[in-house]
Amino acid sequence: MELWHAVILGIVEGLTELLPVSSTGHLTVVEELLGLDVDDPGVTGFTAFIQIGAIAAVLVYFAKDIWAITTGFFRGLFSAEHRTDYEYRMGWYIIVGSLPIIIVGFVGKDLITGPLRSLWFVAGGMILWSFVLWFAEYAATHQRTERQITMKDALFVGVVQSIALVPGISRSGASTAAGLLRDLDRVAATKLSFYLGIPALTGAGVLEAKDAFTGSVELAPLLVGTVVSGIVAYISVAWLLKFVANHSFMLFVWYRIGFGVVVIGLILLGVIAA
């Protein structure tokens, strides 16, 4: 992998990891177009490792909120009077909401990293989940804010988030759609998606980190890809929160359908292998 490969992939990761458009799908397609072997453990490890950049972006952007949730959670553990505080409750919501994707990830790891990585699944997931996101946007009432999130919301979003282990569906797209279906407003659904993404992305990065150092990918591209991913992801987070405050997710619905159609066309034309 050349440094310019790493820069391109870092940009793709940063742009797509936190938007509801499937980073895995985009990275797989771009890796194919760059002539990289997507089945190489080193490339797979690189793809997972540069997610750390996106995690760092979320941590930096929401540093104040995360610190408040963390301190509030531990305060509530040792003081009963603080157990009704929003920060304490949100700490538990993040823990419980993260459990489904951890369990499904361990149980289905071989399937997820094997047959499901086919670009046919990526294209299908992109297109089919577009209709789920459209329905969520159509059916949502946007009645509840971030402070009104409940344990049922967190668990429901967490379960739906685990479906996104199928490439093409998008972790962000799945969790955001689930939040909308629970009648959270767009900003609340998006922020909950970001919070639940921290354990999920961290776990993936840690588990695959060993493969990133197998020798097929050198240290310099790995570091460059991660740094670029972090910078671009920070910009993406800031933009998305401002965008969803005043716009629906329909832009992403149409983009996902278009991207899925393009992938199918590239496969049929023999430009990329499924």
Secondary structure as UniProt FT lines:
FT   HELIX           3..16
FT   TURN            17..21
FT   HELIX           23..33
FT   TURN            34..35
FT   TURN            38..39
FT   HELIX           41..49
FT   HELIX           51..61
FT   HELIX           63..78
FT   HELIX           80..82
FT   TURN            83..84
FT   HELIX           86..107
FT   HELIX           109..112
FT   TURN            113..114
FT   HELIX           115..117
FT   HELIX           119..139
FT   HELIX           146..148
FT   HELIX           151..163
FT   TURN            164..165
FT   TURN            167..168
FT   HELIX           171..181
FT   TURN            182..183
FT   HELIX           186..212
FT   HELIX           219..244
FT   TURN            245..246
FT   HELIX           250..268
FT   TURN            269..270
//
